[in-house]
Amino acid sequence: MHLSPLDYSLQFNMAVVLKQQVENVVESTQRSHNKFIEAQKEQRVFVPEIKIEELEQVKMYIYI
């Protein structure tokens, strides 16, 4: 696109590809959300409490 910025077919194709990717992400997020809601209704979800010390350890490993 940078070689031919006025080629509108390239811009259109890029827009179509980006739209498809966004739709895939939204559908995946909706499926995950629905699974979470169903599990929560059945009280199958357990979210452990995260301690500050654990976060500091993760932060330390990221910067190594």
N, C-alpha and C positions, 0 to 999 in steps of 0.2 A: 504494500500500500504506500510505503514511503517513496517508492520509485515512480508511482503513477497515482498521485493523490486525487486527480480528477476522474479516475476510473470508478464510476459509481457502481458498477457491477461488483467490484471487489469490496466496496463498502457494504453493499447489500448482502453479499455472501458472508462477510464477517458478522454482520448483524444477525443473520439467520443462525449461524453457528453459536454465537453468544446466547441467543434466545433459547436454543435447544439445551445448552449447558445449564442455563438458569432454571429451565423447566425441570431438568433432571435433579438438580439440587433441591428445588422446592418439593418435588414429589418424594424424594428420599427423606427430607426433613418431616414432611407430613406423615409418612409411614412410621418413622421413628417416634414422632410425637404421639400418634395413635397407639402404638405399642406401649409407650410409657403410661398413657392415660388408662389403658386397659389393665396393665399390671398394677397401677395405683388403685384402681377400683377393687381389684382382687387382693389388695394389700400384699403384693409380692415384691414391692420395691423396698429396698433397704439402701439408704444413702448414708454411708459412714461419715462421721464428723471428721473434718480435716483439721489437724492441729497446725499452728504457726510453725512449729519446729519442723514438721514434715515439709512444709512449703519452702522453708529456708534451705533444707537439704536438697530439694529439687532445684532451687535457684542456684545453689552452689555447683551442682553437676552441669547445669546448662552453660555456665561461664568457664568451665574447665577446658 
